[in-house]
């Protein structure tokens, strides 16, 4: 059991514990204060470590939260040990290591959420969930409302900010992402030098998400130099990939093919499966955008990871080359595709549109048009820049064929605004 002496020696950790428990139970400050028969002013001071805790207050909080505050030295030592290993794994992009060490901590989740480690545990869970997302791990679920509310607890802990920020980016919580970005830029505290490239990397991710591609690449390139200095090889590979992808968004194909091929070579050599797949699929996409559909199909032959995006891209190329039998083969095989982490179903909608396009002579024009618009809207909502470009080409051509020039003009203006933003 957690003692009053320990609590008063660790007021910041206890304040965060109370707040985390309140957030998990979805209680407003005044609601918890009322349940605990405390003033909301006192509770606010407790959460911000500005008031010593009496035995009466301690007991009232336990009762109001329906829990007992706990302390177990052995579990605390386990957390301290595994936390260092998990953060190292995140820093060096070692997904399997991160997952393995987090699971050793996760088995004691109930304890950590009732202990002075509550805040650190939530941050560790957010960072792990975000980092191992590419491993298709579903059992590390994180309550998004808790993530967005826990931001304000981070200012005093620079290392935690980095991993919380990574979690924010994964969940695409745009407002929270902006908050973290401002916090990182405004903090007076200077992080350790080796973490500066990580901050630059996260900022690059944020600006990419916001379509501010030139600014994103500035941060990526600074980050790349930093990671090269600290010989963080995996991160340098990621950054080479992201810079090449952003160059494509800027319509600058100089060196893009070589960059993708370089990343692909080392990803295969190092056994980084997801990076291999991402490099391959972007090589396919590069050929598609340059309308070299034969090369795109040839590149696709080497891809082992058959996702829905893969089948949508392959079907698109086959249809453009009027290879009907090959197109039908990809459509049929797509039923066994590896699921995408895509809540907007961009690629399913792309395939639906392509199937209707292949039969448009016998399909109702309104149904076909709706499928194009669905693909366009999903790409726009998902901020899938390249898919949006493909959708724009198809939708614009369709509207022009229908002589609906005003709508085509409005569509073009939308795309011009997005492209102009990327060029800023």
C-alpha positions in Angstrom: 0.0 0.0 0.0 1.2 3.5 -0.8 2.1 5.4 2.4 1.3 9.0 3.2 5.1 9.7 3.7 5.9 8.4 0.2 3.1 10.5 -1.3 4.3 13.7 0.3 7.8 13.0 -0.9 6.6 12.6 -4.5 3.8 15.2 -4.8 4.3 15.6 -8.6 3.9 11.9 -9.3 0.9 11.7 -6.9 -0.8 14.7 -8.6 -0.3 13.1 -12.0 -1.7 9.8 -10.6 -4.9 11.5 -9.4 -5.3 13.3 -12.7 -4.7 10.2 -14.8 -7.3 8.3 -12.7 -9.7 11.2 -13.1 -9.2 11.2 -16.9 -9.7 7.5 -17.2 -12.9 7.7 -15.2 -14.0 10.7 -17.4 -14.5 13.0 -14.4 -14.3 16.7 -14.5 -12.2 18.4 -11.8 -15.4 19.7 -10.0 -17.1 16.3 -10.3 -14.2 14.5 -8.5 -13.9 17.3 -5.9 -17.6 16.9 -5.2 -17.4 13.1 -4.9 -14.4 13.4 -2.6 -16.0 16.2 -0.5 -13.0 18.5 -1.3 -13.0 21.9 -2.7 -12.1 22.1 -6.4 -9.4 24.6 -5.6 -7.7 22.1 -3.2 -8.0 19.3 -5.8 -6.5 21.5 -8.4 -3.5 22.2 -6.1 -3.2 18.5 -5.4 -3.0 17.7 -9.2 -0.4 20.4 -9.6 1.7 19.3 -6.6 1.1 22.5 -4.7 -0.4 21.0 -1.5 0.7 18.4 1.0 -1.7 15.5 1.4 -3.4 14.7 4.7 -4.5 11.2 5.8 -8.1 12.4 5.4 -7.6 13.8 1.9 -5.8 10.6 0.9 -8.6 8.4 2.1 -11.3 10.6 0.5 -9.6 10.4 -2.9 -9.3 6.6 -2.8 -13.0 6.3 -2.0 -14.1 8.9 -4.6 -12.0 7.1 -7.3 -13.1 3.7 -6.2 -9.5 2.3 -5.9 -6.6 1.9 -3.5 -3.3 3.6 -4.2 -0.6 1.0 -4.4 3.2 0.6 -4.1 5.2 -2.5 -4.9 9.0 -2.1 -4.9 9.6 -5.1 -7.1 7.2 -3.9 -9.8 8.7 -0.4 -9.6 12.2 -1.7 -10.3 10.8 -3.8 -13.2 9.3 -0.6 -14.7 12.4 1.5 -14.3 14.5 -1.2 -16.0 12.0 -1.9 -18.9 11.3 1.8 -19.5 14.9 2.5 -20.4 15.0 -0.5 -22.8 11.7 0.6 -24.4 12.8 4.2 -24.9 16.1 2.9 -26.4 14.1 0.6 -28.7 11.9 3.5 -29.8 14.9 5.8 -30.4 16.7 3.2 -32.5 13.5 2.1 -34.2 13.6 -1.5 -33.0 9.9 -2.4 -33.0 10.2 -6.0 -31.9 12.3 -5.0 -28.9 9.9 -2.3 -27.9 6.9 -4.7 -28.0 8.8 -7.4 -26.2 9.8 -5.2 -23.3 6.5 -3.4 -23.1 4.6 -6.6 -22.7 6.7 -7.4 -19.5 5.3 -4.1 -18.1 1.8 -4.4 -19.5 1.0 -7.5 -17.5 1.0 -5.3 -14.4 -1.1 -2.5 -16.0 -3.7 -2.4 -13.2 -0.9 -1.9 -10.6 0.9 0.9 -12.5 -2.3 2.8 -13.1 -2.9 2.8 -9.3 0.6 3.8 -8.5 3.0 6.7 -8.7 4.0 5.3 -12.1 0.6 6.0 -13.6 1.7 9.0 -15.8 4.9 7.3 -16.9 3.0 4.1 -17.8 0.4 5.9 -19.9 3.2 7.7 -21.8 5.1 4.4 -22.3 1.9 2.8 -23.6 1.2 5.7 -26.0 4.8 5.6 -27.4 4.7 1.8 -27.7 1.3 1.7 -29.4 2.4 4.3 -31.9 5.8 2.7 -32.6 4.7 -0.9 -33.1 1.6 0.0 -35.1 3.3 -1.3 -38.2 3.4 -4.8 -36.6 -0.4 -5.1 -36.7 -0.5 -5.3 -32.9 -4.0 -4.7 -31.6 -3.8 -5.6 -27.9 -2.1 -2.4 -26.9 -5.1 -0.2 -27.1 -4.9 3.4 -25.9 -7.9 5.6 -25.0 -7.5 8.6 -27.3 -9.3 11.0 -24.9 -6.7 10.2 -22.3 -3.9 10.9 -24.8 -5.3 14.3 -25.8 -5.8 15.3 -22.1 -2.5 14.1 -20.8 -0.6 16.6 -23.0 -0.5 19.3 -20.4 1.3 17.0 -17.9 4.3 16.8 -20.1 6.1 20.1 -19.9 8.5 19.0 -17.1 9.6 15.8 -18.8 11.4 16.4 -22.1 12.0 12.7 -23.0 8.3 11.9 -22.4 7.3 14.7 -24.8 9.0 13.0 -27.7 7.2 9.8 -27.2 3.8 11.4 -26.5 4.4 13.5 -29.6 5.0 10.3 -31.6 1.7 9.0 -30.3 -0.1 12.2 -31.2 1.2 11.9 -34.8 0.0 8.3 -35.1 -3.5 9.2 -34.0 -3.7 12.3 -36.3 -5.0 14.5 -33.5 -4.3 17.7 -35.4 -5.1 20.1 -32.6 -3.0 18.2 -30.1 -0.2 17.9 -32.5 -0.1 21.6 -32.9 -0.1 22.0 -29.1 2.9 19.7 -28.8 4.7 21.4 -31.7 4.3 24.8 -30.1 5.4 23.3 -26.7 8.6 21.8 -28.3 9.4 25.1 -30.0 8.7 27.3 -26.9 10.3 25.2 -24.1 13.1 26.9 -22.3 14.5 23.6 -21.2 17.2 22.3 -23.6 17.0 18.6 -24.4 20.1 16.4 -24.5 21.9 16.9 -27.8 21.3 13.4 -29.1 17.5 14.0 -28.8 17.5 17.1 -31.0 17.4 15.0 -34.3 14.3 13.2 -32.9 12.5 16.5 -32.3 13.4 17.6 -35.8 12.1 14.3 -37.1 8.8 14.6 -35.3 8.4 18.2 -36.5 9.0 17.0 -40.1 6.3 14.4 -39.6 3.9 17.1 -38.4 4.5 19.5 -41.2 4.2 16.7 -43.8 0.8 15.9 -42.3 -0.1 19.5 -42.7 1.1 19.5 -46.4 3.9 22.0 -45.6 6.4 19.9 -47.5 9.3 22.3 -47.9 9.3 23.0 -44.2 9.0 19.3 -43.4 12.0 18.5 -45.6 14.0 21.2 -43.9 13.4 19.5 -40.6 14.0 16.0 -42.1 17.3 17.0 -43.6 18.5 18.6 -40.3 17.4 15.4 -38.5 19.2 13.2 -41.0 22.5 15.0 -40.3 22.0 14.5 -36.6 21.2 10.8 -36.9 24.2 10.3 -39.1 26.3 12.0 -36.4 25.0 9.5 -33.8 25.2 6.6 -36.3 21.5 5.8 -35.9 21.4 3.8 -39.1 17.7 2.9 -39.1 16.5 6.4 -38.6 18.7 7.6 -41.4 17.0 5.1 -43.7 13.5 6.3 -42.6 14.5 9.9 -43.3 15.9 9.2 -46.7 12.6 7.5 -47.5 10.5 10.4 -46.2 12.6 13.0 -48.0 12.2 11.2 -51.3 8.4 10.9 -50.7 8.2 14.6 -50.0 10.3 15.4 -53.1 7.7 13.5 -55.2 5.0 15.7 -53.6 7.0 18.7 -54.8 7.2 17.2 -58.3 11.0 16.9 -58.0 11.9 13.4 -59.2 15.7 14.1 -59.2 17.3 11.3 -57.3 14.0 9.9 -56.1 14.3 6.5 -57.8 17.9 6.1 -56.5 16.9 7.1 -53.0 14.0 4.5 -52.9 16.3 1.8 -54.3 19.0 2.6 -51.8 16.5 2.4 -48.9 15.1 -0.8 -50.4 18.5 -2.4 -50.6 19.4 -1.7 -46.9 15.9 -2.5 -45.7 16.2 -6.0 -47.2 19.7 -6.4 -45.9 18.7 -5.4 -42.4 15.5 -7.4 -42.5 13.2 -4.4 -42.0 10.1 -5.9 -43.6 7.7 -2.8 -43.3 10.4 -0.5 -44.7 11.0 -2.9 -47.6 7.3 -2.8 -48.4 7.0 1.0 -48.1 10.0 1.5 -50.4 8.6 -0.9 -53.0 5.1 0.5 -53.0 6.5 4.0 -53.5 8.6 2.9 -56.4 5.4 1.6 -57.9 3.7 4.8 -57.2 6.5 6.8 -58.7 6.2 4.9 -62.0 2.4 5.3 -61.9 2.6 9.1 -61.4 4.9 9.3 -64.4 2.5 7.1 -66.3 5.1 4.3 -66.8 2.6 1.6 -66.0 4.7 -1.3 -67.4 7.6 -0.5 -65.0 5.1 -0.2 -62.2 3.7 -3.6 -62.9 7.2 -5.1 -63.2 8.2 -3.5 -59.8 5.0 -4.9 -58.3 6.1 -8.5 -59.2 8.8 -8.3 -56.5 6.4 -7.3 -53.7 5.6 -10.0 -51.2 3.4 -7.9 -48.9 0.1 -7.9 -50.7 -1.9 -5.1 -49.1 -5.1 -3.5 -50.4 -3.1 -0.6 -51.6 -0.9 -3.0 -53.6 -3.9 -4.5 -55.4 -5.5 -1.1 -56.0 -2.2 0.2 -57.6 -1.7 -3.0 -59.7 -5.3 -3.0 -60.9 -5.0 0.7 -61.8 -1.9 0.0 -63.9 -3.4 -3.0 -65.6 -6.6 -1.1 -66.5 -4.5 1.8 -68.0 -2.7 -0.7 -70.1 -6.0 -2.3 -71.1 -4.8 -5.7 -69.8 -8.3 -6.8 -68.8 -7.3 -10.4 -67.8 -4.5 -9.1 -65.5 -6.9 -6.5 -64.1 -9.5 -9.1 -63.2 -6.8 -11.3 -61.6 -5.8 -8.4 -59.2 -9.4 -7.6 -58.4 -10.0 -11.3 -57.5 -6.9 -11.6 -55.4 -7.7 -8.4 -53.5 -10.2 -10.4 -51.4 -7.2 -11.9 -49.6 -5.3 -8.7 -49.1 -3.5 -7.7 -45.9 -5.8 -5.1 -44.2 -4.6 -1.5 -44.3 -4.6 0.8 -41.2 -7.0 3.0 -43.2 -10.2 4.2 -41.5 -11.3 6.0 -44.7 -11.1 2.8 -46.8 -9.2 4.7 -49.6 -8.0 1.6 -51.4 -11.3 -0.4 -51.2 -13.0 2.7 -52.7 -10.3 2.9 -55.4 -10.9 -0.7 -56.4 -14.6 -0.2 -56.5 -14.1 2.8 -58.8 -11.8 0.9 -61.0 -14.2 -2.1 -61.3 -17.0 0.3 -62.3 -14.7 2.1 -64.7 -13.8 -1.3 -66.4 -17.6 -1.8 -67.0 -18.7 1.8 -67.5 -20.3 1.0 -70.8 -23.0 -1.0 -68.9 -22.9 0.8 -65.5 -25.2 3.6 -64.6 -23.2 6.9 -65.0 -24.4 8.2 -61.6 -23.1 5.1 -59.8 -19.8 5.4 -61.6 -19.5 9.1 -60.7 -20.4 8.4 -57.1 -17.5 5.8 -56.9 -15.1 8.4 -58.3 -16.2 11.0 -55.8 -16.0 8.5 -52.9 -12.4 7.7 -53.8 -11.6 11.5 -54.1 -13.3 12.4 -50.8 -11.6 9.5 -49.0 -8.2 10.5 -50.3 -8.8 14.1 -49.3 -10.0 13.1 -45.8 -7.0 10.7 -45.3 -4.6 13.3 -46.6 -3.3 10.7 -49.0 -1.6 13.1 -51.3 -0.6 10.8 -54.2 -4.0 9.0 -54.2 -5.7 12.4 -54.2 -3.7 13.3 -57.3 -4.8 10.1 -59.1 -8.4 10.7 -58.0 -8.2 14.3 -59.2 -7.0 13.2 -62.7 -9.9 10.7 -63.0 -12.6 13.0 -61.5 -11.4 16.0 -63.5 -11.4 14.1 -66.8 -14.9 12.7 -66.0 -16.3 16.2 -65.3 -14.7 17.6 -68.5 -16.1 14.7 -70.6 -19.6 15.5 -69.1 -19.0 19.2 -70.0 -19.5 20.2 -66.4 -16.8 22.8 -66.6 -17.7 24.8 -63.6 -17.4 21.8 -61.3 -14.1 20.8 -63.0 -12.9 24.4 -62.4 -13.8 24.2 -58.7 -12.1 20.8 -58.4 -9.0 22.2 -60.0 -8.9 25.2 -57.6 -9.1 22.8 -54.6 -6.0 20.9 -55.9 -4.2 24.1 -56.7 -4.7 25.3 -53.1 -3.3 22.0 -51.8 -0.3 22.0 -54.2 0.4 25.7 -53.4 0.5 24.8 -49.7 3.0 22.0 -50.3 5.3 24.5 -52.1 5.3 27.1 -49.4 
